[in-house]
Amino acid sequence: MPRPQGRDHDRGRAHSRDRGQPRGHGRPQDRSAADRPQGVRDGLAGELRRMDGASYGRYKALLGSWSMPGFTLEVIRGQSDPYAPPARVALRVPAEEAGFPADLWESPVRRRALASYLARRAAEAADHRALRVDAGGQEVLERSSCLVDARDGSVTLRLGVDLPGHGRRIDGHAAEHVLCGLLPRVAERALRYAALDADDVRAFADTVEDSAALRAALPGLGLVAFVADGAVLPRRSGVDDRPAAGDGVVPFTSPEELRVSVDLPHAGTVTGMGVREGVTLIVGGGFHGKSTLLRALETGVWDHVPGDGRERVAARPDTVKIRSEDGRRVERVDVHAFVDHLPSGADTTDFCTDNASGSTSQAASLCEAVEAGARALLIDEDTAATNLMIRDARMQALVAKEREPLTPFVDLVRSLHRDHGVSTVLVMGGSGDYMEVADQVVIMDAYRPSDVTERARRLAAVPTGRTAEADAFPGVAHRRPDPGSLDTSVRGRSRIRARGDDGLTFGEHDIDLRAVEQIADARQVVGIGLALELMVRRGYVDGKRTLAEALDLLDGDLEDGAHRLLAVRDEDFALPRRHEVAAALNRLRGLRVLGRPTGSRPTGPAVGGGEG
């Protein structure tokens, strides 16, 4: 039985379940309750008993709605045989039966929190191998598995059901136990306010609302991120995203110089470290917590469950983690700010390659992130391309600038903020040249942060002989995707399938998402695929709009919640951000872009083919 899991713990299971997802669009033909005689509609148990021993395909007769005590059961999608993906069903509990007070669901944030809480309780109540509830992990995401209606507080839970059989014959009595016994138990124990711990429900919703309020307050405070005093940042392991425990865990404490206070709706005044807009450097020795802090900021774009330790760690919603990615495809990106006069002759204002190097992949990812609307970048030197990050004085003396195509990030990072409002947080343990461009410097020592900005400035005042190789980032070049290159159909059927949390099958192509590190779990990968298809279906990607304009329209749809993507396909998914949708599109090997990137230098026709 699936239980709530962290991102990495669920990877293998998600992969195996997603392989058999049906490929067709939308819902099967629905034989509604209005079309079924009342005696049959209210007699699901009798119907199942009569099916006992029949061919497995007879289960298709259950499609549609059935009245049950306190809720309606809708069979959305059938199961073709005992070894096929489970049937898809929905439990719809009307407002008068659900009974949730209006203050728990009147705002979008609290609706999302309540739905997440109910999905987790439903996963606990559905403790049976036949029932599969997508409850999620440490992040509180909007999921299609549970939705609370904004009009009246009614609740819909969607889940998978393995319909019982003896070989390829229906086991009607076991099916009766599952559909008429276990499902009512789930509805009774998990989807009714009277059956739940009222204080626990409210504490969950209050925690999520505080997190969202904290994130919304950051721009007004001049911050890109905030880490509360007392936060627990380390995780149990690389495959267990729950907070680390034990005597060795050091709760976060802000340096006094960086401490700020934020007033939250429920927690009141909270103090912690404010990461200011501009360029922030996180330094320190190995294994002292630099990357752990950056990872907490990376996940700060999402809300977290109570007890996670990162409930009051927040980053601006337009924060994007950047890294190098050898071998990725790049389609018509203007990277000339970082890469110029390639030996191959490729036009770097309109750059294409099927096999990017570490430096060109990172340059492309950075430009793509800014194109999609990122206003804060996170970079860890451990996963960055060294030759794109820095060229020190000795290397400048040895290799003349006219022989070096790369312009290092250290010479452009200040312009990104000064001229374009894009802040950067860098983890750096090996290059002191970044001290010259940093607005604040934080050193991590045994997971304890200190502000060493003034000391770093004194050190940076000592000349090293290094010469800046650029002083301005030229701006964003926008591209127009070809809608014909975003086709999900394979032999007449749409194919969108998650491969764990690091891969997406989209039509005939497999998109490698291993370098898109802010994806929270596998169900968000499904959401990314559905969002891409929605952008094409609704004409947002039409060959005329830029990618940023299409993403703006997508944002409008996703503000309405999961309902828009459910119209594409009714299955388990979690809502993505525009930034992960854009990252997936940019890694689609079939992507075509129409015309030159607008805003790039007109230096001649595009030269494809890649790098020297």
Beta strands, then each sheet from edge to edge (+ up, - down):
strand 1: 64-68
strand 2: 71-77
strand 3: 87-93
strand 4: 131-132
strand 5: 139-140
strand 6: 146-148
strand 7: 155-161
strand 8: 165-166
strand 9: 169-170
strand 10: 223-228
strand 11: 235-237
strand 12: 240-243
strand 13: 259-264
strand 14: 268-276
strand 15: 279-284
strand 16: 303-304
strand 17: 313-315
strand 18: 319-322
strand 19: 330-333
strand 20: 351-353
strand 21: 376-380
strand 22: 423-427
strand 23: 440-445
strand 24: 448-451
strand 25: 478-481
strand 26: 489-490
strand 27: 493-494
strand 28: 496-498
strand 29: 503-506
strand 30: 509-512
strand 31: 593-598
sheet 1: 1+ 2- 3+ 7- 4+
sheet 2: 1+ 2- 3+ 7- 6+
sheet 3: 5+ 16-
sheet 4: 8+ 9-
sheet 5: 13+ 14- 10+ 17-
sheet 6: 11+ 12-
sheet 7: 18+ 21+ 22+ 15+ 23+ 24-
sheet 8: 19+ 20-
sheet 9: 25+ 31-
sheet 10: 26+ 27-
sheet 11: 28+ 29- 30+
end
